[in-house]
Each structure stands twice: as C-alpha cells, then as structure tokens.
Amino acid sequence: MRQLLVECSDPGLVISLAEEMENVLRNIDFDHARALQDQLTALARELGPDVEKAWRGFRLEAPGDGGSPPTFGSREGMETDRKPLKRLLAEAAGHGLGKFELRWTCLLPQGGPEPETREQYISDLADGIRYDRFEELGIRQMPTDLPAAMAAHREQLMQAHAGGVLAGRARFPAVGYKWIQDSGEAVRKALEEVNTRSEAVMEYELGRLDPATVEPAERVRWAALAVRLGVEFEKWCAAAEEPLPHLYQRAALFYHLWTACQGFSRARPFMEQRFQALIEQARTVYTADGAAALQHIYDDLHRSPWDRLPALGIAADEDETVEDGPDDGADLAG
C-alpha cells in the first residue's frame, strides 16, 4: 500500500528510467536496479568532478515516483545545476544503460542510509502497475465509471422518480426530526424504485450488446458494471482483456474490476481464477520480481483494511511507554 504522504513532503530531484513498464518487468529486477545505480556512479566519475558532484546523493528510492520504477532520488543540493546531470543521462543513453528522465519531486524519501529492499522494490513495481496504467490506452477518466448510456438513463430515472419526491418534501409543512425521518423514508423508497428499474435495463443491455461494437474504454466500464451486478461478467471481462497486449495491463484491469465491487460479487471466483492465471504466465515472461509484483497485487486485494495498517508506516515513539508491555508495540508495527 502506498504510504501516506500528506503535508510531509521533502522536495528534491529524481531520475527515473523512462522505459515501458513491460520492459521493466521483463528485464529490471531489484539487483539490476542497484547495478544500474553503480553504473551511473562509475560513469559520473569518468565524466569529471562536476558530474560526479551533481550525481552524489542520488540513490535508489522505494517507493518510487510517478509510477516509473526504478527511481533514483536526491534531497541534497537543491540548487545544483542540472546541466551536469543532463550530460550524465545523455551519456548513459549513449552507453546503452537506458533512457532516463529528470524532474522535481515532493515524494517523501525512505529514511536511513540504504533503506531500499527487494520487498519495497516489488511493492513499488506493484504500485506502478496499479496506478495510471490505463492512460497508455487513452483511458483518462476513471475506468470503472458507469457506461455513459447507463449513467444518462439512471439520471433520467432519478429526475422522474426522485425529483418530485424531493420537491414535495421541501414543501411539506412538518419540521425537525420527524420531517427528516419521513423525508429519508420517502427518498429511500424512490431510490429503490430507481434502482429496480435501472438494474433491469443494465442487465438487459449487458446481454444484448456485442462487445465488438464497443470501444475499449467503454468495454472496461461495461465489465465493471457486469461484475457489480454479477451477470454477463465472463463475456465482458474477456472483451475488456482482449485489446490489452501486456500481462501487467490485464492485471491492472482485474485490480480495477475487483475494487469496483470490493470483491463482493458472483464474479469473484472467476476474477480470482483469471488473476492467478496471469501470475502463472508472468512467471514465464517477467523477472521473479516482476511476477512477485503481480502476486503482491493479488494478495493485497485479499487483505482487509485492518491488515494494511502496518503499511502506513505508523510507529510508536521510541521514548513512549506502553502500559501493556513492550511486545504490544512490536505487534502493531508488524
């Protein structure tokens, strides 16, 4: 789970490997990322004191920044001239180390001299898969929003069945708690009617439509609707998967579909089966760390919010006295 970074940012410069996520998952594991850091350090030394000084302080960071692992960050020398760094990155590309991008960040770094671990790197890869992956396919709105036609239809039903109720309650002469209670009950009944009517049309449309006639972005939204309702989900999930060329994109799809229904759906066994199949395929295509990133996402979907609390990075102050004994704090910290 991504750490909470609210009002505790630490600005600095970051350098990210600007590779497609598919290439990172196939070729860049944790050991390779650390070796890449060593290669950049050696190259900076070869290019002279100004470049070596500009690169000094950069280290592998996890979690990374912008969904582009691996990322090397520095919180030192904020006023450092960027020209030596740009020269370093140009030379790195020329030497075949990869294409890099340099930018500012406000992401809080990990503490300690060498905090990065393989576990953190795998979690960073998982975050890179989960977040912003649909922009690659031109899907810039929330991929699990209602299909446009269904959203418009339910809005019409709301106006027809709930709008009059709300207006009527506004003019009703009662006041206070009794008015609130009666109004809430009236609105609840109106919403039940809207829900019954809209779900009937949604189920009809899910069965009637041919996915081949629907644009890829809309297929994802129809698939999300299908898993929420628990009908026609195999048809629409297969259609949403079909245009996705990479395994990690398909994993991101099922992550979004799972979260769309919070895992409570008749589609859950099907989604679990498909996700497990993707992980097995990844083990033959991606690095061990890349396949572990997909497994990390799958495992995280099965964890409760309470299970995720240790990942928030909340630790008791070392000087704080715990009345119930020293072991309780250790348990909370995981």
Secondary structure, DSSP 8 states (H G I E B T S, - for coil): -----SS----EEEEEE---HHHHHHH--HHHHHHHHHHHHHHHHHT-HHHHHHHTT-EEESS-STT-SSEEEE-S-TT--HHHHHHHHHHHHHTTS--EEEEEE-----SSSS---HHHHHHHHHHHHHSSGGGGGT--S-TTS--HHHHHHHHHHHHHHTHHHHHHHHH-S--HHHHHHHHHHHHHHHHHHHHHHHHHHHHHHHHH--GGGS-HHHHHHHHHHHHHHTSSHHHHHHHHHTT--SHHHHHHHHHHHHHHTTT-STTHHHHHHHHHHHHHHHHHHS-HHHHHHHHHHHHHHTS-TTTTGGGG-----TT---TT-HHHHHHHT-
